[in-house]
Structure formats: structure tokens, C-alpha cells
Amino acid sequence: MSEMWNSPDKFNREALLWDENPRRRSLALAVAKAIIASVNPAKTMRAMEFGCGTGLVTLEIAQLVRSVSAIDTSSEMLAVLSQKIQSSQRANIETTCVDLSQSPDFMTQHAKRFDLIYSSMTLHHVDDTAGFLNKISNLLSPGGLIALADLDHEDGSFHDDPLEKVHHGFDRTVLAIQLKAAGLENILFETIYTLEKVNSSGVSASYPVFLVTATRAMS
């Protein structure tokens, strides 16, 4: 894998087998349940997930909202999701292959469109966290909600590929400051899951996962 942030290469290679990992499925279900409990999705909501992958979270959320725009940089992940959409006949999910951090056209076309934006284990793949939060905040309608699940700060042992450019989780205080600077308020963190895995050091370790929710200011 090349030394790049947000490279789809790895995810394209792993797409067909992605859902076979039981730990991954368990985490996705926990994230979906936590989002549902925290934001109370409604049938009036236009939602977006960035980094949707094969749709493990989005297929849960889509049942409760008006529509979901499922965004990912991996065309192969989206191909798997498209097959699921077809087989489940869930017509309210639209897939788009785009890198939001590099797509001003998408940002302009969808400004203030979404009532809910969510993600699971995606933010740590984005280079400029503060800049990206500013961008996606502008996609929220006034009063719209954001719900992001990701890792608490860790020692760098979570990811196995030393060439993979990622943040080693997040300090909650720092992330809260960045969310506030992006025009978001009512910021709330909760621990929703603990991942148990053999890490890159060959040691079995625990990695807490948080969900942070916030609201786009009305003004």
C-alpha cells in the first residue's frame, strides 16, 4: 500500500471479504445501535454516512430515515453495498464514490442538505481532522446532527500496516475543540464499545470506541 492518507487501495482489495470478520460486524451493530439511541432518527431525516464501506451501519440506519447518501472512496466497497441494496430492495440509499476531503463540487451541491451525518471508524483515516469537520459541518442543515464513532487515543498498535497513514485515535478534549470550531454545539461523548484484538505487537489488547454527537448551530 502506498504511503497515502485515505487511499482506497486496501479497502478495494478487502471489500469482498469485509463482512466475514465477526468483530467488524459486532462493532458496526454496536455503532448503529448507539447512533439510533443518541439521535433518534426520524422518517423526515436526510442522512449521510461518510466512509460507509459495505453498509453495515447504513443498512440499519436507513430503515429509520427518509434517505441515506452513502459515501465512500472505495468503489469495490460500494459495489458490495449496491448488491445489498438491490437484494434488500432498500430504495432510499444512494451510493456515491467520492473523497469528501477533496471534492469542493460535492460540498457546494449538498450544502446544508443533511439532517444527520454519521460515520464509523472513518475519521482516523482523514489527514486534516479540523478542516474536514469544517467541511462536513457545512453539509448539515441548521439544527442538524452529527454522530461519529471512532477510537480513543491509542499507542499506534491498533493498525497492522506501518505504512498506513492514520491518526492513532483521538483525544476527546482536542476533538471537542475542533467540533466547536466547526460550528457544532451540544457536544457529547460516550464509550459505546471496546474492541479486543491481537495488535501489531502480537499482544491481545483492548481499544475503547467512542461516539461523539453534536448539533449544527441554528444561526
Residue pairs with C-beta under 8 A, 6 or more apart in sequence:
1 7
1 9
1 10
1 161
1 163
1 164
2 9
2 163
3 163
3 165
4 165
5 125
5 126
5 127
5 165
5 166
6 73
6 99
6 101
6 125
6 126
6 127
7 73
7 165
8 72
8 73
8 74
8 75
8 76
8 77
10 161
10 164
11 18
11 53
11 72
11 73
11 74
11 76
11 77
12 74
12 75
12 76
12 77
13 76
15 54
15 74
15 76
15 77
15 79
15 80
16 76
16 80
18 24
18 53
18 54
18 77
18 80
19 25
19 54
19 56
19 80
23 195
23 196
23 197
24 56
25 56
27 120
27 121
27 193
27 195
27 209
28 56
28 57
28 60
28 120
29 56
29 60
30 192
30 193
30 209
31 57
31 120
31 121
31 149
31 192
31 193
31 209
31 211
32 56
32 57
32 60
32 61
33 60
34 147
34 149
34 190
34 192
34 193
34 211
35 41
35 57
35 61
35 118
35 147
35 149
35 211
36 60
36 61
36 64
38 147
38 188
38 190
38 211
38 213
39 116
39 118
39 145
39 147
39 213
41 47
41 61
41 64
41 65
41 116
42 64
42 65
43 64
43 65
43 66
44 66
44 115
45 65
45 66
45 115
45 116
46 65
46 66
46 67
46 69
46 113
46 114
46 115
46 116
47 61
47 62
47 65
47 66
47 67
47 68
47 69
47 114
47 115
47 116
47 117
47 118
48 68
48 69
48 70
48 71
48 110
48 114
48 116
48 117
48 118
48 139
49 57
49 58
49 61
49 68
49 69
49 70
49 71
49 117
49 118
49 119
49 120
50 71
50 72
50 100
50 117
50 119
50 122
50 136
51 71
51 72
51 73
51 119
51 120
51 121
51 122
51 123
51 125
52 58
52 70
52 71
52 72
52 77
52 78
52 81
52 95
53 72
53 74
53 77
53 81
54 77
54 80
54 81
54 84
55 70
55 80
55 81
55 84
55 85
55 93
56 120
57 118
57 120
58 68
58 70
58 81
58 93
59 84
59 88
59 90
59 93
61 68
61 116
61 118
62 68
62 90
62 92
62 93
63 90
65 92
65 116
66 92
67 92
67 93
67 94
68 92
68 93
68 94
69 94
69 96
69 110
69 114
70 78
70 81
70 93
70 94
70 95
70 96
71 95
71 96
71 98
71 100
72 78
72 81
72 95
72 97
73 97
73 98
73 99
74 97
75 97
78 95
78 96
78 97
81 93
81 95
82 95
84 90
85 91
85 93
85 95
96 106
98 106
100 106
100 107
100 132
100 135
100 136
101 126
101 127
101 128
101 131
101 132
101 135
107 135
107 138
107 139
110 139
111 138
111 139
112 138
112 139
112 140
112 141
112 142
112 144
113 139
113 141
114 139
114 140
114 141
114 144
115 140
115 141
115 144
115 145
116 144
116 145
116 146
116 147
117 136
117 139
117 140
117 144
117 145
117 146
117 147
118 146
118 147
118 148
118 149
119 147
119 148
119 149
119 150
120 149
120 150
121 149
121 150
121 151
121 209
122 148
122 150
123 129
123 132
123 148
123 150
123 167
123 170
124 150
124 151
124 166
124 167
124 168
124 169
124 170
125 166
125 167
126 132
126 167
127 165
129 167
129 170
129 175
129 178
130 178
130 181
130 182
133 178
133 179
133 181
133 182
133 184
134 181
134 182
134 183
136 146
136 182
137 146
137 182
137 183
137 184
137 216
140 146
140 216
141 216
142 216
142 217
142 218
142 219
143 215
143 216
143 218
144 215
144 216
145 213
145 214
145 215
145 216
146 179
146 184
146 212
146 213
146 214
146 215
146 216
147 211
147 212
147 213
148 211
148 212
149 192
149 193
149 209
149 210
149 211
150 169
150 170
150 209
150 210
150 212
151 158
151 168
151 169
151 170
151 195
151 207
151 208
151 209
151 210
152 169
152 170
152 172
152 191
152 207
152 208
152 209
152 210
153 168
153 169
153 170
153 171
154 168
154 169
154 207
155 168
156 168
156 200
157 199
157 200
157 201
157 203
157 205
158 168
158 169
158 195
158 197
158 199
158 200
158 207
159 166
159 200
160 199
160 200
162 200
169 207
170 210
172 189
172 210
172 212
175 212
176 187
176 189
176 212
179 187
179 212
179 214
180 187
183 216
183 217
184 214
184 215
184 216
184 217
185 214
185 215
185 217
186 213
186 214
186 215
187 212
187 213
187 214
188 212
188 213
188 214
189 210
189 211
189 212
190 210
190 211
191 208
191 209
191 210
192 209
192 210
192 211
193 208
193 209
194 206
194 207
194 208
194 209
195 206
195 207
195 208
195 209
196 204
196 205
196 206
196 207
197 204
197 205
197 207
198 204
198 205
199 205
